[in-house]
Structure formats: structure tokens, C-alpha cells
Amino acid sequence: MLMAAQDQALRTRYVQRTIDGVNISAKCRKCNVKDETINHIVSECSALAQNQYKKRHDAVAKTLHWSLCRKFKIECSSNWYEHQPIAVIENEQAKLLWDFSIRTDRVIQAHRPDITLVDKCKNKVSLIDVAVPWDSRVEDKEREKKEKYQDLRLELRRLWDMPVEIVPIVIGALGTIPKALRRNMDELEAEVPPGLMQKSVLLETAHIIRRVMDS
């Protein structure tokens, strides 16, 4: 099914209308706003954004959070798929903030990265943000993430007097991994392989496609 989605071969309403000649609306059966293409189903439908897309996004972020907990010997579950992050957790080596609003002296719009890592041993901060866009937009999304958190990076560097880096973790909805992902993972020294996060994305994407196509 995923390979058929990658080849744009699934019988979405848009395909049924324009290719098969079936007399139905090409609009998405969930939002009824845009044409129901695979691109729309897996990454652009407003009716799926706050539930299904968020669940997929969190699956990737949880996997990374679990790996960082293991790296810094912070208590966590033994399996990545059982891990449930809490807002603030720390030990003598590191502090991890999960989806936590960071207070600053001035108003900053983007102040809530998915994971904030304070490495006490290296005395540095990593602002980690996850995205699962349509596959052709993975590199653009990486640039967007870096630009989004520049103000927060500069403010935290001033307030906390530590180096601050922005680490975007971007994987395409149908499994595309950008070249920069390995480099970003190496910066974090996280033990989780990119393939495991890719697997999380693909499992959730498959679930989304099934829910839409069977409804």
C-alpha cells in the first residue's frame, strides 16, 4: 500500500474522477475543501491535522526523547514504543523539556520546541523540533525550522549563557530521509537509528491512509 502511495497509484477520489472517469466529487471526503490526492491525505488535510498528523509527529518525537533518556541514563521504559514523555525530567547529566513553553524576557512567537535538551556535561542547549511534511518538502521544512527558532536561540544564548543549537528532525510522510538527518542525529549523539524514526512515520502514515480510504 505504501509503495502504491509513493507511485500515486491509490484510487483516491481525485484519481477516480480524473483517471477512471467515475462520476463523483474529487474533493477530500474528510475536509471537503481540496482535491483528495495522496499528497493531501498524508500531509495537508485540515481535518486530520490536529489528530492523526499530530499522533504521527509525536511518535517520532517520542522515539527521539526515549533515545536521549537512555543516552543520559534518565529513567524511561525499556521499549521505545512504550515510552511516555513527561514535561520536565532531569538528572545530574541533562535536563529534557517535552513540548514545554520556554519563558524569556521578551515576547517570542516560537518558544515551544518539541524537545529542549540541556546537556549539563557539555554545557550546551539543543532545540529539537520534528516535522513530517510531504516528501518533496523535507529540505524546505528543515530551513523553515531553523529560521523559526532563531529568535529563541539568540535569546536563550543571552539568558542562559550557553551555546544553543537548532536541530530539525524532518522525515517525509512517505519515508523520505534528507541528507542532513544523519548529521543532525550525530550532533545529538542519539543512539536511535534514523530507520527507526522512519518506521514510526510509515506505520502512522499507513494508518492514516487506511482510515481515509475505508471511510
Helices and strands as residue ranges (DSSP letters): H 2-6, H 13-18, H 38-43, H 46-48, I 49-53, H 54-71, G 80-82, E 88-90, E 94-98, E 115-119, E 124-131, G 135-137, H 138-148, H 150-160, E 164-170, H 180-188, H 194-213
